[in-house]
Amino acid sequence: MKALTYLPFPQIKNQPAVVVDSFHPNGLVLSHWREAPTPAELREDTSAGMVLQALKQNWPDLQKYQYVTANHFDIDAFVGVWALLHPEQALEHEETLRQMALIGDFRELDLEAPFAKEALKLVCWLNSEEKAKFYPPFGAEELEENEVVASIPKFQYFLEVFLDVLLNTALFQQVWEPEFELVLQGYKQVNGVKSKIIQNQALGLVIIQTPAPVHYYALFSSTTGYDIVVSCYPENRYELECKYTTWVDLESRPTLPRPDLRPLAKYLNTLEKTGYTWVADGVTDTGPLLRLKAEKISKAQRYGNPTERIFYSSSIAKEVFLQGVTDYLKSAFLKVTPKKRWTWQQVKDFNHTK
C-alpha cells in the first residue's frame, strides 16, 4: 500500500483525494458522517476505523489517489489522515489507533479494553499540544478564519511529529500526564461507590449521579451502547447531553433518532423558580446540551470538559427532574424502532411529528 500525501481541504476542488471524516464529491469518502457515501464493505463506527479497514483490505480504490484530506481537525480525522500517510505503521498499531478514535470522538473510555491506556496517553498528548500550540477544539468560531482553514497548521504540525510520539510515548509523559491523571481520577470516581449509574436500554439513556463534574472520558466511560446522558451533581445541578453517536452513522448497532431537547427545556422552565433559564441546542448540533443557563457559553466551552463550565443549582428536585426527562423520552420514542442510518430528514420529520 502506497503512502498518500496530506492535502489542505480547500485544494480538493482542483485535486481529487481520499476524504476522511468529511464530505466532498471529488474523491473517495471514508466518513461516518450521517449519509456519507462510504463503501458498505468499509463501514465502521469511526472514520479512522474505516481508513484502517480500507488499509487491511488493500481497498483497490485507494490506488487511484495521491492525496488525503479532512475539513476539520479532531482525533478521529487526524488518526484517519495519519494512517493513510503511514499505512504500514498504522496497521502495526491498529488497535491503539482504533481506541484513540473511540476515546477522542465518542469519549467512550474502557480501561479494561486492550491498548486503551496507551491510546488514552496519546489522546491526552494530542489534546494538550493542541491547546498549547493552537486553539482548543471548537474554538475556531472565535478566530477570523473558519475551521477548514484554521485546522491546516494543526494537521501539518501533528502529521510531522506524531509517529515519534506513538513509538516513544513515555518520552512525552510531561505533556500527556496531567490530563491522563485527571481522567483516571474521574474514572475512579464515576465507577466508584460514591456514584450511581442507571442505564435505561429502551431509551438509550444513562443517568450518572456523581459527587462532582469529571473529565468527559471518565463521565462517558459507562455510556458505551447508549446515546443520551444525564449527569446529576449535588445541590440539584443537572445536565443532559445527546452524544455524538446520534450525529453519525453507527455501524455496530441501531439507534433511536436524536430527540429535540428544546421542548423539554420549555417544560422545565415552567417548573424552574431560580430565575435561571433551561436552554437546549438544536437537533443538528454535534452534541446538544440541555442545561440551566445564567449566561451564554461558547461552543468551545460546551465541548470542553464538564469540569470547565459552571453548573447552576436548580429549584427542581432530582426526582422530579429525572421523571420529567424520562417521561419526555418515553413519549418521544413511543412508536419508534431503533435502526441504522437515519437520514437527517428522517430525524427532522421525527421531531416535527412529535
C-alpha positions as CSV (number, residue, x, y, z in Angstrom):
1,M,0.0,0.0,0.0
2,K,1.5,3.3,-1.1
3,A,1.6,6.3,1.4
4,L,-0.6,9.3,0.5
5,T,0.2,13.0,1.0
6,Y,-1.8,15.4,3.1
7,L,-3.8,17.9,1.0
8,P,-5.3,21.0,2.7
9,F,-9.1,20.8,2.3
10,P,-9.6,23.9,0.2
11,Q,-7.4,22.4,-2.6
12,I,-9.7,19.4,-3.1
13,K,-11.8,21.5,-5.5
14,N,-9.0,21.0,-8.0
15,Q,-7.3,17.8,-6.8
16,P,-9.1,14.5,-6.1
17,A,-8.3,13.0,-2.7
18,V,-9.4,10.5,-0.1
19,V,-11.8,12.4,2.1
20,V,-11.6,11.4,5.8
21,D,-14.3,12.2,8.4
22,S,-15.7,14.8,6.0
23,F,-17.8,15.2,2.8
24,H,-16.7,16.1,-0.8
25,P,-17.7,14.7,-4.2
26,N,-14.2,14.9,-5.6
27,G,-12.8,11.8,-4.0
28,L,-13.2,8.6,-2.0
29,V,-15.2,9.4,1.2
30,L,-14.3,7.4,4.3
31,S,-16.5,9.1,6.9
32,H,-19.1,8.1,9.5
33,W,-20.9,11.4,9.0
34,R,-24.6,10.8,8.5
35,E,-25.4,9.9,4.9
36,A,-21.8,9.8,3.8
37,P,-21.3,7.6,0.7
38,T,-18.7,5.3,2.3
39,P,-18.5,1.9,0.7
40,A,-20.6,-0.6,2.6
41,E,-17.7,-3.0,2.9
42,L,-15.6,-0.4,4.8
43,R,-18.2,0.9,7.3
44,E,-17.3,1.1,10.9
45,D,-18.3,3.3,13.8
46,T,-15.4,5.8,13.5
47,S,-13.9,7.3,10.3
48,A,-10.4,6.2,11.4
49,G,-11.8,2.7,11.7
50,M,-13.0,2.9,8.1
51,V,-9.5,4.0,7.0
52,L,-7.9,1.1,8.8
53,Q,-10.4,-1.3,7.3
54,A,-9.5,0.1,3.8
55,L,-5.8,-0.5,4.6
56,K,-6.4,-4.0,5.9
57,Q,-8.4,-4.9,2.8
58,N,-6.0,-3.1,0.5
59,W,-9.1,-1.4,-0.9
60,P,-8.5,-1.1,-4.7
61,D,-9.9,2.5,-5.0
62,L,-7.1,3.8,-2.7
63,Q,-4.7,3.2,-5.5
64,K,-6.4,5.9,-7.6
65,Y,-5.4,8.7,-5.2
66,Q,-2.2,10.5,-4.2
67,Y,-3.7,12.7,-1.5
68,V,-5.8,12.6,1.6
69,T,-7.7,15.4,3.3
70,A,-10.2,16.4,6.0
71,N,-12.1,19.6,6.6
72,H,-11.5,19.8,10.3
73,F,-9.1,18.7,12.9
74,D,-10.1,16.3,15.6
75,I,-8.7,13.0,16.8
76,D,-10.8,10.7,14.6
77,A,-10.0,12.8,11.5
78,F,-6.3,13.1,12.4
79,V,-5.9,9.4,13.0
80,G,-7.5,8.6,9.7
81,V,-5.4,11.0,7.7
82,W,-2.2,10.0,9.5
83,A,-2.9,6.3,8.8
84,L,-3.0,6.9,5.1
85,L,0.3,8.7,5.3
86,H,1.9,5.8,7.3
87,P,0.0,2.7,6.2
88,E,2.5,0.1,7.5
89,Q,2.9,1.7,10.9
90,A,-0.9,2.2,11.1
91,L,-1.6,-1.5,10.7
92,E,1.2,-2.3,13.2
93,H,-0.6,-0.1,15.8
94,E,-4.1,-0.7,14.6
95,E,-5.8,-1.4,17.9
96,T,-4.2,1.6,19.6
97,L,-5.4,3.8,16.8
98,R,-8.9,2.4,16.9
99,Q,-9.0,3.1,20.6
100,M,-7.8,6.6,20.1
101,A,-10.6,7.3,17.7
102,L,-13.3,5.9,20.0
103,I,-12.0,7.8,23.0
104,G,-11.5,11.0,21.1
105,D,-14.7,11.1,19.1
106,F,-17.3,9.3,21.3
107,R,-15.4,9.9,24.6
108,E,-16.1,6.3,25.5
109,L,-13.1,5.1,27.6
110,D,-12.9,1.5,28.7
111,L,-9.7,1.0,30.7
112,E,-10.2,-2.8,30.5
113,A,-10.0,-2.8,26.7
114,P,-6.7,-3.8,25.2
115,F,-4.5,-0.8,24.3
116,A,-6.9,1.7,25.9
117,K,-4.4,3.1,28.4
118,E,-1.8,3.6,25.7
119,A,-4.4,5.2,23.4
120,L,-5.5,7.5,26.3
121,K,-1.9,8.7,26.7
122,L,-1.7,9.6,23.0
123,V,-5.1,11.3,23.1
124,C,-4.1,13.4,26.1
125,W,-0.9,14.3,24.4
126,L,-2.8,15.5,21.3
127,N,-5.3,17.4,23.4
128,S,-2.5,19.1,25.5
129,E,-0.4,20.0,22.5
130,E,-3.4,21.3,20.5
131,K,-4.4,23.7,23.3
132,A,-0.8,24.8,24.0
133,K,0.2,25.4,20.3
134,F,-3.1,26.3,18.6
135,Y,-6.7,27.0,19.5
136,P,-8.8,24.5,21.5
137,P,-11.3,22.1,19.9
138,F,-14.3,24.0,18.5
139,G,-12.5,27.3,19.2
140,A,-12.4,28.4,15.6
141,E,-15.6,30.4,15.9
142,E,-13.5,32.9,17.9
143,L,-10.9,33.2,15.1
144,E,-11.1,35.3,11.9
145,E,-10.5,32.1,9.9
146,N,-13.0,29.2,9.8
147,E,-12.2,25.7,10.9
148,V,-11.5,24.5,7.3
149,V,-8.6,26.9,7.0
150,A,-7.6,27.2,10.7
151,S,-7.1,23.5,11.0
152,I,-4.5,23.2,8.3
153,P,-1.5,24.2,10.5
154,K,-2.7,21.7,13.1
155,F,-2.6,18.9,10.5
156,Q,0.8,20.0,9.2
157,Y,2.3,20.0,12.7
158,F,0.8,16.8,14.1
159,L,1.3,14.8,11.0
160,E,5.0,15.6,11.2
161,V,5.6,14.7,14.9
162,F,3.0,12.0,15.8
163,L,5.0,8.9,14.7
164,D,7.8,9.8,17.2
165,V,5.2,10.1,20.0
166,L,3.5,6.9,19.0
167,L,6.7,5.0,19.1
168,N,8.2,6.7,22.2
169,T,5.1,7.7,24.3
170,A,7.0,7.6,27.6
171,L,9.4,10.3,26.4
172,F,6.4,12.7,26.2
173,Q,5.0,11.9,29.7
174,Q,5.4,15.5,30.9
175,V,2.9,16.6,28.2
176,W,0.2,13.9,28.5
177,E,0.4,13.0,32.2
178,P,-1.6,15.9,33.7
179,E,-4.8,15.2,31.7
180,F,-4.2,11.5,31.9
181,E,-4.2,11.6,35.7
182,L,-7.3,13.8,35.7
183,V,-9.1,11.2,33.6
184,L,-8.0,8.4,35.8
185,Q,-9.2,10.3,38.9
186,G,-12.6,10.9,37.3
187,Y,-12.8,7.3,36.1
188,K,-12.3,6.1,39.6
189,Q,-15.0,8.5,40.9
190,V,-17.6,7.7,38.3
191,N,-17.1,3.9,38.7
192,G,-16.7,4.1,42.5
193,V,-19.1,3.6,45.4
194,K,-20.0,7.3,45.7
195,S,-21.5,7.3,42.2
196,K,-24.7,5.7,41.0
197,I,-25.3,4.7,37.3
198,I,-28.7,3.9,36.0
199,Q,-29.0,2.5,32.5
200,N,-32.3,2.5,30.5
201,Q,-31.7,0.5,27.4
202,A,-35.2,1.1,26.0
203,L,-34.5,4.8,25.9
204,G,-30.7,4.6,25.2
205,L,-30.4,6.7,28.4
206,V,-27.7,6.6,31.1
207,I,-28.2,8.6,34.3
208,I,-24.9,9.3,36.2
209,Q,-25.2,10.6,39.7
210,T,-21.7,11.5,40.9
211,P,-20.2,13.9,43.5
212,A,-18.7,16.4,41.1
213,P,-18.1,17.1,37.4
214,V,-15.3,15.0,35.8
215,H,-13.4,14.8,32.5
216,Y,-15.6,13.6,29.6
217,Y,-13.6,10.4,29.1
218,A,-14.4,9.5,32.7
219,L,-18.0,10.6,32.5
220,F,-18.8,8.7,29.4
221,S,-16.9,5.6,30.5
222,S,-20.2,3.9,31.4
223,T,-22.1,5.0,28.4
224,T,-20.9,2.7,25.6
225,G,-24.0,1.5,23.8
226,Y,-26.1,4.4,25.0
227,D,-26.8,7.8,23.3
228,I,-28.3,10.1,25.9
229,V,-26.5,11.0,29.2
230,V,-27.9,12.8,32.2
231,S,-25.4,14.0,34.7
232,C,-26.6,14.7,38.3
233,Y,-24.4,16.5,40.8
234,P,-25.2,17.6,44.4
235,E,-27.3,20.7,45.0
236,N,-29.7,19.9,42.1
237,R,-27.2,20.5,39.4
238,Y,-28.0,18.7,36.2
239,E,-27.0,18.4,32.5
240,L,-28.4,16.3,29.7
241,E,-26.5,15.6,26.5
242,C,-27.2,13.8,23.3
243,K,-23.9,12.0,22.4
244,Y,-22.1,12.4,19.2
245,T,-23.1,8.8,18.5
246,T,-26.5,10.2,17.3
247,W,-24.9,12.6,14.9
248,V,-23.1,10.0,12.9
249,D,-24.0,6.7,11.2
250,L,-23.0,3.9,13.6
251,E,-22.3,0.5,12.1
252,S,-22.1,-1.6,15.2
253,R,-25.7,-1.1,16.4
254,P,-29.0,0.5,15.6
255,T,-30.0,3.8,17.4
256,L,-33.1,5.8,18.1
257,P,-33.4,9.1,16.3
258,R,-31.9,12.1,18.1
259,P,-34.7,13.9,20.1
260,D,-35.1,17.6,20.1
261,L,-34.4,18.8,23.6
262,R,-35.9,22.2,23.3
263,P,-39.5,21.2,24.1
264,L,-38.1,19.5,27.3
265,A,-36.3,22.8,28.2
266,K,-39.6,24.7,27.7
267,Y,-41.3,22.3,30.1
268,L,-38.5,22.5,32.7
269,N,-38.8,26.3,32.6
270,T,-42.4,26.0,33.8
271,L,-41.1,24.4,36.9
272,E,-37.9,26.4,37.5
273,K,-38.1,29.1,40.2
274,T,-34.4,30.3,40.4
275,G,-34.6,32.9,37.7
276,Y,-32.2,30.9,35.6
277,T,-33.4,29.5,32.2
278,W,-33.2,26.0,30.8
279,V,-31.8,26.1,27.3
280,A,-31.0,23.4,24.7
281,D,-29.1,23.2,21.5
282,G,-30.8,22.3,18.2
283,V,-31.1,18.8,16.9
284,T,-28.4,19.1,14.3
285,D,-25.7,20.3,16.8
286,T,-22.9,17.8,17.1
287,G,-23.5,17.3,20.8
288,P,-26.7,19.1,22.0
289,L,-26.7,20.1,25.7
290,L,-29.7,20.8,27.9
291,R,-28.6,22.8,30.9
292,L,-29.6,25.7,33.3
293,K,-28.1,28.9,32.0
294,A,-27.2,32.2,33.6
295,E,-25.0,33.5,30.7
296,K,-24.1,32.4,27.2
297,I,-21.2,30.0,26.9
298,S,-19.1,29.5,23.8
299,K,-19.1,26.4,21.6
300,A,-15.5,25.7,22.9
301,Q,-16.9,25.7,26.5
302,R,-19.9,23.5,25.6
303,Y,-17.5,20.9,24.1
304,G,-14.9,21.3,26.7
305,N,-14.9,19.0,29.7
306,P,-17.7,19.4,32.3
307,T,-15.0,20.4,34.8
308,E,-14.5,23.6,32.7
309,R,-18.0,25.0,32.9
310,I,-20.3,26.2,35.7
311,F,-23.4,24.2,36.8
312,Y,-26.1,26.2,38.5
313,S,-28.4,24.8,41.1
314,S,-32.0,24.2,40.1
315,S,-35.1,24.6,42.2
316,I,-36.4,21.3,40.6
317,A,-35.9,18.3,42.8
318,K,-33.8,15.5,41.4
319,E,-36.7,13.0,41.3
320,V,-38.9,15.5,39.5
321,F,-36.2,16.4,37.0
322,L,-35.4,12.8,36.2
323,Q,-39.1,11.9,35.9
324,G,-39.6,14.8,33.5
325,V,-36.7,13.7,31.4
326,T,-37.8,10.0,31.3
327,D,-41.4,10.8,30.6
328,Y,-40.4,13.1,27.7
329,L,-38.2,10.5,26.1
330,K,-40.7,7.7,26.6
331,S,-43.3,9.9,24.8
332,A,-40.9,10.8,22.0
333,F,-39.9,7.2,21.3
334,L,-43.3,5.6,21.9
335,K,-43.8,4.3,18.4
336,V,-40.2,4.3,17.2
337,T,-38.0,1.3,16.4
338,P,-34.2,1.7,16.6
339,K,-32.4,1.3,13.2
340,K,-29.2,2.1,11.4
341,R,-28.6,5.1,9.1
342,W,-31.3,7.6,10.0
343,T,-31.2,10.4,7.4
344,W,-31.2,14.0,8.7
345,Q,-34.6,14.4,7.0
346,Q,-36.0,11.5,9.0
347,V,-34.6,12.9,12.2
348,K,-36.2,16.2,11.5
349,D,-39.5,14.6,10.5
350,F,-39.5,12.5,13.7
351,N,-39.1,15.7,15.8
352,H,-41.6,17.6,13.7
353,T,-44.4,15.0,14.2
354,K,-44.0,14.5,17.9
